[in-house]
């Protein structure tokens, strides 16, 4: 029996084969060079179904090396099923250290949230994106949306926001609010709440958005202008948690989960689990808070 | 010629890629790549070899401005990539002294698929974030840059800036540039000018 290091494992480091990693890496570089544009990529088979975070895994596993510290959250929580299973998988495939501490992580994979704590230039945040095509709600065909992006023809998107306002008195888009990147491409920030959207703009961190099922990668580099779509008289607003306290820590000014109790009462808790843990012991990490226009 | 055995396909390429990515995401920022344990042929700098071995494979093609047999063979054997014409190449490896006229002929992508634009790897004798006399100063603004940033490159002719500006004028079409340089003590420098950067000559 041949016992060499090469054959001591039945899988490649980071699960994905090197040739495919190279392809994903080249696509990430192009996505960085054209901020907001969705680059098609190979989306190789993973041991989980497409649409369950494969895109995030592709990006994370192409980026990750033995020195990295990996954190993964699902809707803000380190403890939910999706996060736990993907964390175990990444740890087994890479032998990387994993952490719950946002400040300590070098690669953070996330589903539907940006961490409450401000990220630094030493970190990369990878988003699991279900539907990367922001125009899909107004245009069904891929060849047409591609043409619309090519021509920066976003009239249909603006009309849909206008119609939403006329019908409901507000722009109803809650998660995945459309944004314009670098004054060129409209993109979806993946279904993060509005609360997180302003934090994409001029941050210190590289944001990588990967959609495994739809086979697209797009990026927002650090220090890039990201503007939520808004009208001159109807402004973008984040969720308001005025007067709401976290029932566990007493903290305020964070994105809150609303929890209904069996007797119909409701209470709130801070959604970002690591942030909540820190607030609970009296640390208040640095945050970027957006002020709604009066 | 045989494949370089000391190059770690998994971990060296990953480390080099992270340096390239950091430089691409922060235009004008110089990163130091981990050194290689072998000498590439004379026409290729160590840093060029590092970038090529980390990014190239059989899916892409390259063009060497100084089309030398040995260098071409080295890249073919170590990456599986294939040489092609200037107009077709995905990666173009050129020297700083090269005339920028060739930029006009390379792939810039389509409006529907701008990622098909080519990537330049320019071999220089020096890159610096500080002003150095005789170096070409490139002033940059745009995504990835906090305010503005100056990058100084040795030997590059000033018309590179005009030609790149023209090539990248119809964003998202354009080319991305990776500047490499072998500094003393095995420091492999890398800096990038993605097409999103708005560039001009430092006055």
Contacts between the chains, C-beta under 8 A, distances in Angstrom:
chain1	res1	chain2	res2	distance
A	12	B	10	7.2
A	13	B	10	4.8
A	13	B	11	7.5
A	14	B	10	7.9
A	18	B	9	5.4
A	18	B	10	6.3
A	18	B	13	7.1
A	19	B	57	5.3
A	19	B	58	7.5
A	19	B	59	7.8
A	21	B	13	7.9
A	21	B	14	7.9
A	22	B	13	7.3
A	22	B	54	7.5
A	22	B	55	6.3
A	22	B	56	7.5
A	22	B	57	4.9
A	22	B	59	7.9
A	23	B	57	7.3
A	23	B	59	6.0
A	25	B	17	5.0
A	25	B	21	7.6
A	25	B	54	7.6
A	25	B	55	6.6
A	26	B	55	5.7
A	26	B	60	7.2
A	27	B	115	6.9
A	28	B	21	6.6
A	29	B	20	6.8
A	29	B	21	6.5
A	29	B	24	5.3
A	29	B	55	7.6
A	29	B	119	7.6
A	29	B	176	7.3
A	30	B	114	8.0
A	30	B	115	3.9
A	30	B	117	7.8
A	30	B	176	7.4
A	31	B	115	7.4
A	32	B	21	7.0
A	32	B	24	5.0
A	32	B	25	5.1
A	32	B	144	7.6
A	32	B	194	6.6
A	33	B	24	6.5
A	33	B	176	4.6
A	33	B	194	3.6
A	33	B	195	5.4
A	33	B	196	5.9
A	34	B	114	5.3
A	34	B	115	6.6
A	34	B	171	7.8
A	34	B	172	4.6
A	34	B	195	7.0
A	34	B	196	6.6
A	35	B	143	4.9
A	35	B	196	6.0
A	37	B	114	6.2
A	37	B	115	7.2
A	37	B	172	5.9
A	39	B	115	4.7
A	40	B	115	7.9
A	62	B	17	8.0
A	63	B	17	7.9
A	63	B	18	6.9
A	63	B	21	7.5
A	64	B	14	7.6
A	65	B	11	6.4
A	65	B	14	4.4
A	65	B	15	6.1
A	65	B	18	6.8
A	66	B	11	6.8
A	121	B	26	7.6
A	146	B	112	5.0
A	147	B	112	6.5
A	149	B	112	7.7
A	150	B	110	7.7
A	150	B	111	3.7
A	150	B	112	4.6
A	151	B	111	7.2
A	182	B	142	7.4
A	182	B	143	5.1
A	182	B	196	6.5
A	184	B	171	6.5
A	184	B	172	7.0
A	185	B	172	7.8
A	202	B	146	7.9
A	206	B	21	7.5
A	206	B	22	8.0
A	206	B	25	4.6
A	219	B	25	7.8
A	221	B	25	4.6
A	221	B	26	7.5
A	221	B	143	4.8
A	221	B	144	4.0
A	221	B	196	7.8
A	222	B	25	6.2
A	222	B	26	6.4
A	222	B	144	5.8
A	222	B	146	7.7
A	223	B	26	7.9
A	223	B	143	6.9
A	223	B	144	5.8
A	223	B	145	5.8
A	223	B	146	4.6
A	224	B	143	4.0
A	224	B	144	6.7
A	225	B	143	7.7
